[in-house]
Amino acid sequence: MTNSDILQLNARYETHYNHKRIQRLTQLAGLKAVIRRKRPHYQRSTPEVVAENILNRDFEAENTTALQLLWKTTYTFIITDDGKRN
């Protein structure tokens, strides 16, 4: 627990407990903080394959056939039942 956490607790409950007292009580109660794992830092890289932008963000279509073509080409990948990306 940080000092600001203890100040917030004291303010919320209108008390004036020392941080050592709160630490002692949490240890007696068997409470422990959940510590998250650090996420790995990834290096930015250039993509190996870049698809040509044939839509130019124009998602309007004049007829249903063209609309179906636009609908099919907006997906970048599909996850199948076995978990693979196609």
Secondary structure, DSSP 8 states (H G I E B T S, - for coil): --HHHHHHHHHHHT----HHHHHHHHHHHT-----------------S------STT----SSHHHHHHHHHHT-S--B-TTS-B-
